[in-house]
Amino acid sequence: MELRKCRAPDAVSTEDPLLRWQGFLQYANRKEVSDMLARKDPGLDQAVRKLREISQDEKERIRAFEREKDLLWDAMNRYNREQQAKRIEAKALEKGMAEGRAKGEAEGKAKGEAEGKAETERRIAIHLLKKGISVEEVAEALERQVSEIEDIRKESVS
């Protein structure tokens, strides 16, 4: 329950123990409210007495302050570690994506060049075959298998 979001209850007259505790937590510094709440609820009576005891002891107040400070430092350090981990993760992701893009571009370029070379050799083979050069001579010139040149010849005829 977030106390700052709760409307101020009529904590003294309420029969709801949760609302009485809410009133205690919100108005513990108001003696008249805390006294009335303590009379209605034995648990609150004990809490009021303990709060007053702690509030009067300087060492206890300092200890409570130090505990609160330590909790805040712990929370802040945890938050900073989480943020640093997120930044590291984001940089690693960005680096991985850049490497992946570069690799993909290199593979695409190599594949495109290979396809372009194959298409060029195919056109040259067709052109040479049309000029009447034998399949064996075209295969030797292009450093290809005779069966590959035969396949190209069959494709070009059909």
Stockholm file with secondary structure:
# STOCKHOLM 1.0

chainA/1-158         MELRKCRAPDAVSTEDPLLRWQGFLQYANRKEVSDMLARKDPGLDQAVRKLREISQDEKERIRAFEREKDLLWDAMNRYNREQQAKRIEAKALEKGMAEGRAKGEAEGKAKGEAEGKAETERRIAIHLLKKGISVEEVAEALERQVSEIEDIRKESVS
#=GR chainA/1-158 SS CCGGGSCCCCTTTCCCHHHHHHHHHHHTTCHHHHHHHHHHCHHHHHHHHHHHHHHHCHHHHHHHHHHHHHHHHHHHHHHHHHHHHHHHHHHHHHHHHHHHHHHHHHHHHHHHHHHHHHHHHHHHHHHHHHTTCCHHHHHHHHTCCHHHHHHHHHHHHC
#=GC SS_cons         CCGGGSCCCCTTTCCCHHHHHHHHHHHTTCHHHHHHHHHHCHHHHHHHHHHHHHHHCHHHHHHHHHHHHHHHHHHHHHHHHHHHHHHHHHHHHHHHHHHHHHHHHHHHHHHHHHHHHHHHHHHHHHHHHHTTCCHHHHHHHHTCCHHHHHHHHHHHHC
//
